[in-house]
């Protein structure tokens, strides 16, 4: 039994196959935020809003910046306004 087999419970061939597979086929558990234009450190503003289309996300971002509020707070305010107006 080789050292790899002792540590992993897999043969050298299995380890080599999996290493090759994951080297060639990258795994992304969710959307690639860098490709979507999200800067590092700002993902917390984006994760909950990832289902919005680009226009809605831009509007929300602009409103949040203008009012010095979080994007979630802007959403809450918009929903409460709709509830009050009954629309």
N, CA, C and O atoms as a CHARMM CRD file, in Angstrom:
* protein
*
  348
    1    1 UNK  N      0.85300  -1.17700   0.00000 PROA 1      0.00000
    2    1 UNK  CA     0.00000   0.00000   0.00000 PROA 1      0.00000
    3    1 UNK  C      0.90200   1.24400   0.00000 PROA 1      0.00000
    4    1 UNK  O      1.81800   1.35700   0.81500 PROA 1      0.00000
    5    2 UNK  N      0.62700   2.17900  -0.93000 PROA 2      0.00000
    6    2 UNK  CA     1.43800   3.39500  -1.02000 PROA 2      0.00000
    7    2 UNK  C      0.98400   4.40900   0.02600 PROA 2      0.00000
    8    2 UNK  O     -0.04000   4.22600   0.68400 PROA 2      0.00000
    9    3 UNK  N      1.76400   5.47900   0.16500 PROA 3      0.00000
   10    3 UNK  CA     1.42400   6.54300   1.11600 PROA 3      0.00000
   11    3 UNK  C      0.09000   7.19900   0.75600 PROA 3      0.00000
   12    3 UNK  O     -0.71000   7.50500   1.64000 PROA 3      0.00000
   13    4 UNK  N     -0.15200   7.41400  -0.54500 PROA 4      0.00000
   14    4 UNK  CA    -1.41100   8.02400  -0.98000 PROA 4      0.00000
   15    4 UNK  C     -2.58700   7.13300  -0.60700 PROA 4      0.00000
   16    4 UNK  O     -3.60900   7.61900  -0.12400 PROA 4      0.00000
   17    5 UNK  N     -2.44600   5.84100  -0.82800 PROA 5      0.00000
   18    5 UNK  CA    -3.52100   4.91300  -0.48000 PROA 5      0.00000
   19    5 UNK  C     -3.78700   4.92900   1.02000 PROA 5      0.00000
   20    5 UNK  O     -4.93900   4.84200   1.44600 PROA 5      0.00000
   21    6 UNK  N     -2.73500   5.03900   1.82300 PROA 6      0.00000
   22    6 UNK  CA    -2.90000   5.08100   3.27100 PROA 6      0.00000
   23    6 UNK  C     -3.63500   6.35400   3.70400 PROA 6      0.00000
   24    6 UNK  O     -4.50500   6.30900   4.57300 PROA 6      0.00000
   25    7 UNK  N     -3.28100   7.48500   3.09500 PROA 7      0.00000
   26    7 UNK  CA    -3.85800   8.76800   3.49500 PROA 7      0.00000
   27    7 UNK  C     -5.26900   8.97400   2.96200 PROA 7      0.00000
   28    7 UNK  O     -6.10400   9.56500   3.64700 PROA 7      0.00000
   29    8 UNK  N     -5.54800   8.49900   1.75800 PROA 8      0.00000
   30    8 UNK  CA    -6.82800   8.80800   1.11900 PROA 8      0.00000
   31    8 UNK  C     -7.77300   7.63300   1.00200 PROA 8      0.00000
   32    8 UNK  O     -8.97800   7.82700   0.84600 PROA 8      0.00000
   33    9 UNK  N     -7.26300   6.43800   1.07100 PROA 9      0.00000
   34    9 UNK  CA    -8.10400   5.26400   0.84300 PROA 9      0.00000
   35    9 UNK  C     -8.35600   5.02000  -0.63500 PROA 9      0.00000
   36    9 UNK  O     -9.19200   4.19200  -0.99600 PROA 9      0.00000
   37   10 UNK  N     -7.62900   5.74700  -1.50500 PROA 10     0.00000
   38   10 UNK  CA    -7.76300   5.58600  -2.95100 PROA 10     0.00000
   39   10 UNK  C     -6.43300   5.12100  -3.53000 PROA 10     0.00000
   40   10 UNK  O     -5.37200   5.32900  -2.94100 PROA 10     0.00000
   41   11 UNK  N     -6.51300   4.49700  -4.67500 PROA 11     0.00000
   42   11 UNK  CA    -5.29300   4.06400  -5.35000 PROA 11     0.00000
   43   11 UNK  C     -4.61400   5.25900  -6.01000 PROA 11     0.00000
   44   11 UNK  O     -5.20900   6.32900  -6.14500 PROA 11     0.00000
   45   12 UNK  N     -3.37000   5.06700  -6.41600 PROA 12     0.00000
   46   12 UNK  CA    -2.65800   6.11900  -7.14000 PROA 12     0.00000
   47   12 UNK  C     -3.40700   6.50800  -8.40900 PROA 12     0.00000
   48   12 UNK  O     -3.48600   7.68800  -8.74900 PROA 12     0.00000
   49   13 UNK  N     -3.95400   5.52300  -9.10800 PROA 13     0.00000
   50   13 UNK  CA    -4.67800   5.79500 -10.35500 PROA 13     0.00000
   51   13 UNK  C     -5.92700   6.62800 -10.09100 PROA 13     0.00000
   52   13 UNK  O     -6.23200   7.54200 -10.85600 PROA 13     0.00000
   53   14 UNK  N     -6.65400   6.32300  -9.01400 PROA 14     0.00000
   54   14 UNK  CA    -7.85400   7.09900  -8.67400 PROA 14     0.00000
   55   14 UNK  C     -7.49400   8.53300  -8.31200 PROA 14     0.00000
   56   14 UNK  O     -8.16500   9.47100  -8.74400 PROA 14     0.00000
   57   15 UNK  N     -6.45400   8.70600  -7.53200 PROA 15     0.00000
   58   15 UNK  CA    -5.99600  10.05100  -7.17000 PROA 15     0.00000
   59   15 UNK  C     -5.56600  10.83400  -8.40000 PROA 15     0.00000
   60   15 UNK  O     -5.90100  12.00900  -8.54700 PROA 15     0.00000
   61   16 UNK  N     -4.83000  10.18400  -9.27200 PROA 16     0.00000
   62   16 UNK  CA    -4.37300  10.83400 -10.49500 PROA 16     0.00000
   63   16 UNK  C     -5.55000  11.24400 -11.37100 PROA 16     0.00000
   64   16 UNK  O     -5.56300  12.34200 -11.92500 PROA 16     0.00000
   65   17 UNK  N     -6.54700  10.35400 -11.49600 PROA 17     0.00000
   66   17 UNK  CA    -7.72600  10.66500 -12.30000 PROA 17     0.00000
   67   17 UNK  C     -8.46600  11.87400 -11.72700 PROA 17     0.00000
   68   17 UNK  O     -8.80900  12.79700 -12.46500 PROA 17     0.00000
   69   18 UNK  N     -8.71200  11.87200 -10.41600 PROA 18     0.00000
   70   18 UNK  CA    -9.44700  12.97600  -9.79400 PROA 18     0.00000
   71   18 UNK  C     -8.66400  14.28400  -9.87300 PROA 18     0.00000
   72   18 UNK  O     -9.24700  15.34500 -10.10000 PROA 18     0.00000
   73   19 UNK  N     -7.34700  14.21300  -9.68800 PROA 19     0.00000
   74   19 UNK  CA    -6.51500  15.40200  -9.81300 PROA 19     0.00000
   75   19 UNK  C     -6.61800  15.98000 -11.21300 PROA 19     0.00000
   76   19 UNK  O     -6.79400  17.18700 -11.38000 PROA 19     0.00000
   77   20 UNK  N     -6.51100  15.12800 -12.21100 PROA 20     0.00000
   78   20 UNK  CA    -6.61400  15.56100 -13.60600 PROA 20     0.00000
   79   20 UNK  C     -8.00300  16.12300 -13.90500 PROA 20     0.00000
   80   20 UNK  O     -8.13400  17.15200 -14.56800 PROA 20     0.00000
   81   21 UNK  N     -9.04000  15.44200 -13.41200 PROA 21     0.00000
   82   21 UNK  CA   -10.42100  15.86200 -13.67700 PROA 21     0.00000
   83   21 UNK  C    -10.67900  17.25900 -13.11100 PROA 21     0.00000
   84   21 UNK  O    -11.19100  18.12000 -13.82700 PROA 21     0.00000
   85   22 UNK  N    -10.33800  17.50300 -11.84400 PROA 22     0.00000
   86   22 UNK  CA   -10.62500  18.79100 -11.22600 PROA 22     0.00000
   87   22 UNK  C     -9.66700  19.88800 -11.67200 PROA 22     0.00000
   88   22 UNK  O     -9.97000  21.07100 -11.51900 PROA 22     0.00000
   89   23 UNK  N     -8.52900  19.51600 -12.21500 PROA 23     0.00000
   90   23 UNK  CA    -7.64400  20.51200 -12.79400 PROA 23     0.00000
   91   23 UNK  C     -8.22200  21.03600 -14.10800 PROA 23     0.00000
   92   23 UNK  O     -8.12800  22.22900 -14.39500 PROA 23     0.00000
   93   24 UNK  N     -8.81100  20.16200 -14.89200 PROA 24     0.00000
   94   24 UNK  CA    -9.36600  20.54700 -16.19800 PROA 24     0.00000
   95   24 UNK  C    -10.79700  21.05800 -16.10900 PROA 24     0.00000
   96   24 UNK  O    -11.21600  21.83500 -16.96600 PROA 24     0.00000
   97   25 UNK  N    -11.55300  20.65100 -15.10700 PROA 25     0.00000
   98   25 UNK  CA   -12.96100  21.02600 -14.97100 PROA 25     0.00000
   99   25 UNK  C    -13.15000  21.76100 -13.64800 PROA 25     0.00000
  100   25 UNK  O    -13.41200  21.15000 -12.61200 PROA 25     0.00000
  101   26 UNK  N    -13.01100  23.08100 -13.70400 PROA 26     0.00000
  102   26 UNK  CA   -13.11500  23.84200 -12.46300 PROA 26     0.00000
  103   26 UNK  C    -14.53300  23.78400 -11.92600 PROA 26     0.00000
  104   26 UNK  O    -15.50300  23.74600 -12.68400 PROA 26     0.00000
  105   27 UNK  N    -14.63400  23.77800 -10.61800 PROA 27     0.00000
  106   27 UNK  CA   -15.91700  23.71000  -9.94000 PROA 27     0.00000
  107   27 UNK  C    -16.23900  25.07200  -9.34900 PROA 27     0.00000
  108   27 UNK  O    -15.45100  25.61900  -8.57800 PROA 27     0.00000
  109   28 UNK  N    -17.38700  25.61900  -9.70400 PROA 28     0.00000
  110   28 UNK  CA   -17.84000  26.87400  -9.12100 PROA 28     0.00000
  111   28 UNK  C    -19.17500  26.61200  -8.44400 PROA 28     0.00000
  112   28 UNK  O    -20.15500  26.30800  -9.12400 PROA 28     0.00000
  113   29 UNK  N    -19.24000  26.72100  -7.11800 PROA 29     0.00000
  114   29 UNK  CA   -20.46100  26.39800  -6.39500 PROA 29     0.00000
  115   29 UNK  C    -21.59600  27.39300  -6.60800 PROA 29     0.00000
  116   29 UNK  O    -22.73900  27.10900  -6.24800 PROA 29     0.00000
  117   30 UNK  N    -21.30800  28.51400  -7.16700 PROA 30     0.00000
  118   30 UNK  CA   -22.33200  29.52700  -7.40800 PROA 30     0.00000
  119   30 UNK  C    -21.87500  30.42800  -8.52800 PROA 30     0.00000
  120   30 UNK  O    -20.92200  30.10600  -9.23800 PROA 30     0.00000
  121   31 UNK  N    -22.54000  31.54900  -8.69600 PROA 31     0.00000
  122   31 UNK  CA   -22.12300  32.46700  -9.76200 PROA 31     0.00000
  123   31 UNK  C    -20.72900  33.01900  -9.48000 PROA 31     0.00000
  124   31 UNK  O    -20.37500  33.26900  -8.32800 PROA 31     0.00000
  125   32 UNK  N    -19.95200  33.20500 -10.52500 PROA 32     0.00000
  126   32 UNK  CA   -18.63100  33.80100 -10.38200 PROA 32     0.00000
  127   32 UNK  C    -18.82600  35.31100 -10.27100 PROA 32     0.00000
  128   32 UNK  O    -19.07000  35.99200 -11.26700 PROA 32     0.00000
  129   33 UNK  N    -18.71700  35.81600  -9.05800 PROA 33     0.00000
  130   33 UNK  CA   -19.01600  37.21900  -8.81300 PROA 33     0.00000
  131   33 UNK  C    -18.01800  38.15400  -9.48000 PROA 33     0.00000
  132   33 UNK  O    -18.38200  39.26600  -9.86300 PROA 33     0.00000
  133   34 UNK  N    -16.77600  37.72900  -9.62600 PROA 34     0.00000
  134   34 UNK  CA   -15.80400  38.57500 -10.32100 PROA 34     0.00000
  135   34 UNK  C    -16.19800  38.76800 -11.77800 PROA 34     0.00000
  136   34 UNK  O    -16.06000  39.86300 -12.32500 PROA 34     0.00000
  137   35 UNK  N    -16.69200  37.69400 -12.41100 PROA 35     0.00000
  138   35 UNK  CA   -17.14500  37.80200 -13.80500 PROA 35     0.00000
  139   35 UNK  C    -18.37400  38.69600 -13.91300 PROA 35     0.00000
  140   35 UNK  O    -18.62600  39.27800 -14.96900 PROA 35     0.00000
  141   36 UNK  N    -19.13700  38.81000 -12.83500 PROA 36     0.00000
  142   36 UNK  CA   -20.34600  39.63400 -12.82500 PROA 36     0.00000
  143   36 UNK  C    -20.05300  41.07500 -12.44100 PROA 36     0.00000
  144   36 UNK  O    -20.96700  41.89500 -12.35000 PROA 36     0.00000
  145   37 UNK  N    -18.78000  41.38700 -12.21500 PROA 37     0.00000
  146   37 UNK  CA   -18.39100  42.75700 -11.92700 PROA 37     0.00000
  147   37 UNK  C    -18.41300  43.13400 -10.45600 PROA 37     0.00000
  148   37 UNK  O    -18.34200  44.31900 -10.13100 PROA 37     0.00000
  149   38 UNK  N    -18.50900  42.16600  -9.56400 PROA 38     0.00000
  150   38 UNK  CA   -18.51500  42.44700  -8.12800 PROA 38     0.00000
  151   38 UNK  C    -17.08600  42.50800  -7.62800 PROA 38     0.00000
  152   38 UNK  O    -16.32200  41.55800  -7.79600 PROA 38     0.00000
  153   39 UNK  N    -16.72500  43.61600  -7.01800 PROA 39     0.00000
  154   39 UNK  CA   -15.36700  43.78000  -6.52800 PROA 39     0.00000
  155   39 UNK  C    -15.18000  43.01100  -5.22000 PROA 39     0.00000
  156   39 UNK  O    -16.12300  42.87600  -4.44000 PROA 39     0.00000
  157   40 UNK  N    -13.97800  42.51300  -4.97900 PROA 40     0.00000
  158   40 UNK  CA   -13.71200  41.81200  -3.72200 PROA 40     0.00000
  159   40 UNK  C    -14.04700  42.70500  -2.52200 PROA 40     0.00000
  160   40 UNK  O    -13.72700  43.89400  -2.51300 PROA 40     0.00000
  161   41 UNK  N    -14.67900  42.12800  -1.53500 PROA 41     0.00000
  162   41 UNK  CA   -15.07900  42.87100  -0.34700 PROA 41     0.00000
  163   41 UNK  C    -16.47200  43.45300  -0.42500 PROA 41     0.00000
  164   41 UNK  O    -17.00100  43.93100   0.57900 PROA 41     0.00000
  165   42 UNK  N    -17.08100  43.42000  -1.60900 PROA 42     0.00000
  166   42 UNK  CA   -18.41800  43.98700  -1.77600 PROA 42     0.00000
  167   42 UNK  C    -19.47000  42.92300  -2.05900 PROA 42     0.00000
  168   42 UNK  O    -20.59800  43.24800  -2.42800 PROA 42     0.00000
  169   43 UNK  N    -19.11200  41.66600  -1.88900 PROA 43     0.00000
  170   43 UNK  CA   -20.05100  40.58600  -2.19000 PROA 43     0.00000
  171   43 UNK  C    -21.26100  40.61800  -1.27800 PROA 43     0.00000
  172   43 UNK  O    -22.34800  40.20800  -1.68600 PROA 43     0.00000
  173   44 UNK  N    -21.09900  41.09700  -0.04300 PROA 44     0.00000
  174   44 UNK  CA   -22.23700  41.13000   0.87500 PROA 44     0.00000
  175   44 UNK  C    -23.37100  41.99000   0.34300 PROA 44     0.00000
  176   44 UNK  O    -24.52800  41.77300   0.70400 PROA 44     0.00000
  177   45 UNK  N    -23.06200  42.96500  -0.50900 PROA 45     0.00000
  178   45 UNK  CA   -24.10400  43.80200  -1.10900 PROA 45     0.00000
  179   45 UNK  C    -24.78100  43.11700  -2.28300 PROA 45     0.00000
  180   45 UNK  O    -25.82100  43.57800  -2.75400 PROA 45     0.00000
  181   46 UNK  N    -24.21500  42.04100  -2.75200 PROA 46     0.00000
  182   46 UNK  CA   -24.65900  41.42300  -3.98500 PROA 46     0.00000
  183   46 UNK  C    -25.32700  40.07600  -3.78800 PROA 46     0.00000
  184   46 UNK  O    -26.23800  39.73200  -4.54200 PROA 46     0.00000
  185   47 UNK  N    -24.90800  39.31200  -2.81000 PROA 47     0.00000
  186   47 UNK  CA   -25.35200  37.93500  -2.69800 PROA 47     0.00000
  187   47 UNK  C    -26.86500  37.79800  -2.62000 PROA 47     0.00000
  188   47 UNK  O    -27.43300  36.94800  -3.30600 PROA 47     0.00000
  189   48 UNK  N    -27.52500  38.59600  -1.81600 PROA 48     0.00000
  190   48 UNK  CA   -28.97300  38.49800  -1.70500 PROA 48     0.00000
  191   48 UNK  C    -29.68400  39.02900  -2.94400 PROA 48     0.00000
  192   48 UNK  O    -30.84900  38.71000  -3.18100 PROA 48     0.00000
  193   49 UNK  N    -28.99700  39.81900  -3.71300 PROA 49     0.00000
  194   49 UNK  CA   -29.61400  40.48900  -4.84400 PROA 49     0.00000
  195   49 UNK  C    -29.24700  39.86500  -6.17700 PROA 49     0.00000
  196   49 UNK  O    -29.51900  40.44300  -7.22900 PROA 49     0.00000
  197   50 UNK  N    -28.63600  38.69600  -6.14500 PROA 50     0.00000
  198   50 UNK  CA   -28.11500  38.09800  -7.36700 PROA 50     0.00000
  199   50 UNK  C    -29.19900  37.69200  -8.35200 PROA 50     0.00000
  200   50 UNK  O    -28.89600  37.45400  -9.52100 PROA 50     0.00000
  201   51 UNK  N    -30.44400  37.60600  -7.92500 PROA 51     0.00000
  202   51 UNK  CA   -31.52500  37.22200  -8.82300 PROA 51     0.00000
  203   51 UNK  C    -32.12800  38.40800  -9.57000 PROA 51     0.00000
  204   51 UNK  O    -32.94200  38.21200 -10.47100 PROA 51     0.00000
  205   52 UNK  N    -31.74700  39.62700  -9.21600 PROA 52     0.00000
  206   52 UNK  CA   -32.28100  40.81400  -9.89100 PROA 52     0.00000
  207   52 UNK  C    -31.66600  40.96300 -11.26900 PROA 52     0.00000
  208   52 UNK  O    -30.52200  40.57200 -11.49900 PROA 52     0.00000
  209   53 UNK  N    -32.44300  41.53700 -12.18800 PROA 53     0.00000
  210   53 UNK  CA   -31.84700  41.82900 -13.48500 PROA 53     0.00000
  211   53 UNK  C    -30.93500  43.04900 -13.33600 PROA 53     0.00000
  212   53 UNK  O    -30.96900  43.73800 -12.31600 PROA 53     0.00000
  213   54 UNK  N    -30.13700  43.30300 -14.33900 PROA 54     0.00000
  214   54 UNK  CA   -29.10400  44.34000 -14.24900 PROA 54     0.00000
  215   54 UNK  C    -29.68600  45.73100 -14.00900 PROA 54     0.00000
  216   54 UNK  O    -29.13200  46.49700 -13.22000 PROA 54     0.00000
  217   55 UNK  N    -30.79600  46.07500 -14.67500 PROA 55     0.00000
  218   55 UNK  CA   -31.39900  47.40100 -14.50300 PROA 55     0.00000
  219   55 UNK  C    -31.90500  47.60000 -13.08200 PROA 55     0.00000
  220   55 UNK  O    -31.68600  48.65200 -12.48100 PROA 55     0.00000
  221   56 UNK  N    -32.57900  46.59300 -12.54800 PROA 56     0.00000
  222   56 UNK  CA   -33.09600  46.68800 -11.18200 PROA 56     0.00000
  223   56 UNK  C    -31.95800  46.80100 -10.17900 PROA 56     0.00000
  224   56 UNK  O    -32.04700  47.57500  -9.22500 PROA 56     0.00000
  225   57 UNK  N    -30.89000  46.03800 -10.38500 PROA 57     0.00000
  226   57 UNK  CA   -29.74700  46.08200  -9.47500 PROA 57     0.00000
  227   57 UNK  C    -29.06600  47.44900  -9.52400 PROA 57     0.00000
  228   57 UNK  O    -28.65900  47.97300  -8.48700 PROA 57     0.00000
  229   58 UNK  N    -28.94000  48.02500 -10.70600 PROA 58     0.00000
  230   58 UNK  CA   -28.32800  49.35100 -10.84600 PROA 58     0.00000
  231   58 UNK  C    -29.18600  50.42200 -10.17700 PROA 58     0.00000
  232   58 UNK  O    -28.66200  51.30400  -9.49700 PROA 58     0.00000
  233   59 UNK  N    -30.50100  50.34600 -10.37000 PROA 59     0.00000
  234   59 UNK  CA   -31.41500  51.29900  -9.73900 PROA 59     0.00000
  235   59 UNK  C    -31.29100  51.20500  -8.22400 PROA 59     0.00000
  236   59 UNK  O    -31.19300  52.21900  -7.53400 PROA 59     0.00000
  237   60 UNK  N    -31.29500  49.98800  -7.72100 PROA 60     0.00000
  238   60 UNK  CA   -31.19900  49.75700  -6.28900 PROA 60     0.00000
  239   60 UNK  C    -29.88400  50.28900  -5.73500 PROA 60     0.00000
  240   60 UNK  O    -29.85900  50.93000  -4.68400 PROA 60     0.00000
  241   61 UNK  N    -28.80200  50.02400  -6.43800 PROA 61     0.00000
  242   61 UNK  CA   -27.49300  50.51500  -6.00300 PROA 61     0.00000
  243   61 UNK  C    -27.46400  52.03900  -5.96600 PROA 61     0.00000
  244   61 UNK  O    -26.95900  52.63100  -5.01200 PROA 61     0.00000
  245   62 UNK  N    -28.00700  52.67500  -7.00600 PROA 62     0.00000
  246   62 UNK  CA   -28.01400  54.13300  -7.07200 PROA 62     0.00000
  247   62 UNK  C    -28.86900  54.72900  -5.94700 PROA 62     0.00000
  248   62 UNK  O    -28.47500  55.71900  -5.33100 PROA 62     0.00000
  249   63 UNK  N    -30.02500  54.14000  -5.67900 PROA 63     0.00000
  250   63 UNK  CA   -30.89000  54.62900  -4.60000 PROA 63     0.00000
  251   63 UNK  C    -30.20700  54.48700  -3.24200 PROA 63     0.00000
  252   63 UNK  O    -30.30500  55.37400  -2.39400 PROA 63     0.00000
  253   64 UNK  N    -29.52300  53.37900  -3.04600 PROA 64     0.00000
  254   64 UNK  CA   -28.83600  53.14500  -1.77900 PROA 64     0.00000
  255   64 UNK  C    -27.71500  54.16200  -1.57200 PROA 64     0.00000
  256   64 UNK  O    -27.54600  54.69100  -0.47300 PROA 64     0.00000
  257   65 UNK  N    -26.95800  54.43100  -2.62300 PROA 65     0.00000
  258   65 UNK  CA   -25.88400  55.41900  -2.51700 PROA 65     0.00000
  259   65 UNK  C    -26.43300  56.81500  -2.27600 PROA 65     0.00000
  260   65 UNK  O    -25.90300  57.55600  -1.44800 PROA 65     0.00000
  261   66 UNK  N    -27.49800  57.18300  -2.99800 PROA 66     0.00000
  262   66 UNK  CA   -28.06900  58.51800  -2.86600 PROA 66     0.00000
  263   66 UNK  C    -28.65300  58.75100  -1.47100 PROA 66     0.00000
  264   66 UNK  O    -28.54100  59.85300  -0.93300 PROA 66     0.00000
  265   67 UNK  N    -29.26200  57.74300  -0.89100 PROA 67     0.00000
  266   67 UNK  CA   -29.90800  57.88100   0.41600 PROA 67     0.00000
  267   67 UNK  C    -28.99300  57.46100   1.56600 PROA 67     0.00000
  268   67 UNK  O    -29.38700  57.52800   2.73000 PROA 67     0.00000
  269   68 UNK  N    -27.78700  57.03400   1.24600 PROA 68     0.00000
  270   68 UNK  CA   -26.83700  56.54700   2.24900 PROA 68     0.00000
  271   68 UNK  C    -27.46200  55.43500   3.09700 PROA 68     0.00000
  272   68 UNK  O    -27.36300  55.43800   4.32400 PROA 68     0.00000
  273   69 UNK  N    -28.10700  54.48600   2.41100 PROA 69     0.00000
  274   69 UNK  CA   -28.74200  53.34100   3.06300 PROA 69     0.00000
  275   69 UNK  C    -28.18500  52.06700   2.45100 PROA 69     0.00000
  276   69 UNK  O    -27.55000  52.09400   1.39700 PROA 69     0.00000
  277   70 UNK  N    -28.43000  50.95700   3.12300 PROA 70     0.00000
  278   70 UNK  CA   -28.07200  49.67200   2.52700 PROA 70     0.00000
  279   70 UNK  C    -29.10100  49.33200   1.45000 PROA 70     0.00000
  280   70 UNK  O    -30.21400  49.85800   1.45100 PROA 70     0.00000
  281   71 UNK  N    -28.72100  48.46500   0.55200 PROA 71     0.00000
  282   71 UNK  CA   -29.65000  48.06000  -0.49200 PROA 71     0.00000
  283   71 UNK  C    -30.85300  47.32900   0.09700 PROA 71     0.00000
  284   71 UNK  O    -31.97200  47.46600  -0.39600 PROA 71     0.00000
  285   72 UNK  N    -30.61900  46.56500   1.13600 PROA 72     0.00000
  286   72 UNK  CA   -31.72100  45.86800   1.80000 PROA 72     0.00000
  287   72 UNK  C    -32.69500  46.86800   2.40900 PROA 72     0.00000
  288   72 UNK  O    -33.90700  46.66200   2.35300 PROA 72     0.00000
  289   73 UNK  N    -32.18000  47.94700   2.98900 PROA 73     0.00000
  290   73 UNK  CA   -33.04900  48.97900   3.57000 PROA 73     0.00000
  291   73 UNK  C    -33.87600  49.65900   2.48700 PROA 73     0.00000
  292   73 UNK  O    -35.04800  49.96300   2.70700 PROA 73     0.00000
  293   74 UNK  N    -33.29400  49.90000   1.33800 PROA 74     0.00000
  294   74 UNK  CA   -34.03000  50.50600   0.22200 PROA 74     0.00000
  295   74 UNK  C    -35.16500  49.57600  -0.21200 PROA 74     0.00000
  296   74 UNK  O    -36.28000  50.03200  -0.46200 PROA 74     0.00000
  297   75 UNK  N    -34.88500  48.28800  -0.30100 PROA 75     0.00000
  298   75 UNK  CA   -35.92900  47.31700  -0.66000 PROA 75     0.00000
  299   75 UNK  C    -37.04400  47.34300   0.38000 PROA 75     0.00000
  300   75 UNK  O    -38.22200  47.37800   0.02500 PROA 75     0.00000
  301   76 UNK  N    -36.68000  47.32600   1.65500 PROA 76     0.00000
  302   76 UNK  CA   -37.68700  47.38300   2.71300 PROA 76     0.00000
  303   76 UNK  C    -38.55600  48.62900   2.58800 PROA 76     0.00000
  304   76 UNK  O    -39.77900  48.55300   2.70900 PROA 76     0.00000
  305   77 UNK  N    -37.92800  49.76900   2.34600 PROA 77     0.00000
  306   77 UNK  CA   -38.67500  51.01700   2.20600 PROA 77     0.00000
  307   77 UNK  C    -39.63200  50.96900   1.01900 PROA 77     0.00000
  308   77 UNK  O    -40.78000  51.40300   1.12900 PROA 77     0.00000
  309   78 UNK  N    -39.16800  50.44700  -0.10800 PROA 78     0.00000
  310   78 UNK  CA   -40.03500  50.34000  -1.29400 PROA 78     0.00000
  311   78 UNK  C    -41.22900  49.43400  -1.02400 PROA 78     0.00000
  312   78 UNK  O    -42.34700  49.73700  -1.43900 PROA 78     0.00000
  313   79 UNK  N    -40.99900  48.34700  -0.34500 PROA 79     0.00000
  314   79 UNK  CA   -42.10100  47.40200  -0.05300 PROA 79     0.00000
  315   79 UNK  C    -43.07300  48.02000   0.92500 PROA 79     0.00000
  316   79 UNK  O    -44.28500  47.89600   0.74900 PROA 79     0.00000
  317   80 UNK  N    -42.56600  48.68800   1.96000 PROA 80     0.00000
  318   80 UNK  CA   -43.45600  49.33300   2.92800 PROA 80     0.00000
  319   80 UNK  C    -44.28400  50.42500   2.26600 PROA 80     0.00000
  320   80 UNK  O    -45.45500  50.60100   2.60200 PROA 80     0.00000
  321   81 UNK  N    -43.69500  51.15600   1.33400 PROA 81     0.00000
  322   81 UNK  CA   -44.42600  52.18200   0.58700 PROA 81     0.00000
  323   81 UNK  C    -45.57000  51.55200  -0.20700 PROA 81     0.00000
  324   81 UNK  O    -46.68100  52.08100  -0.23000 PROA 81     0.00000
  325   82 UNK  N    -45.29600  50.43600  -0.84600 PROA 82     0.00000
  326   82 UNK  CA   -46.33400  49.71200  -1.60300 PROA 82     0.00000
  327   82 UNK  C    -47.44200  49.23500  -0.65800 PROA 82     0.00000
  328   82 UNK  O    -48.62200  49.30400  -1.00300 PROA 82     0.00000
  329   83 UNK  N    -47.07200  48.75700   0.51400 PROA 83     0.00000
  330   83 UNK  CA   -48.06300  48.26300   1.47600 PROA 83     0.00000
  331   83 UNK  C    -48.96200  49.40300   1.95900 PROA 83     0.00000
  332   83 UNK  O    -50.17400  49.23400   2.08800 PROA 83     0.00000
  333   84 UNK  N    -48.36400  50.55100   2.22200 PROA 84     0.00000
  334   84 UNK  CA   -49.13800  51.70100   2.69500 PROA 84     0.00000
  335   84 UNK  C    -50.10100  52.17900   1.61300 PROA 84     0.00000
  336   84 UNK  O    -51.25700  52.49600   1.89300 PROA 84     0.00000
  337   85 UNK  N    -49.62000  52.22600   0.38900 PROA 85     0.00000
  338   85 UNK  CA   -50.46600  52.69100  -0.72200 PROA 85     0.00000
  339   85 UNK  C    -51.47900  51.64800  -1.16100 PROA 85     0.00000
  340   85 UNK  O    -52.44600  51.96100  -1.85500 PROA 85     0.00000
  341   86 UNK  N    -51.25000  50.40800  -0.75400 PROA 86     0.00000
  342   86 UNK  CA   -52.17700  49.33600  -1.12100 PROA 86     0.00000
  343   86 UNK  C    -52.11800  48.95600  -2.58000 PROA 86     0.00000
  344   86 UNK  O    -53.11300  48.51000  -3.15100 PROA 86     0.00000
  345   87 UNK  N    -50.95600  49.12800  -3.19000 PROA 87     0.00000
  346   87 UNK  CA   -50.82500  48.76900  -4.61000 PROA 87     0.00000
  347   87 UNK  C    -50.01500  47.50600  -4.77200 PROA 87     0.00000
  348   87 UNK  O    -49.80000  47.05100  -5.89600 PROA 87     0.00000
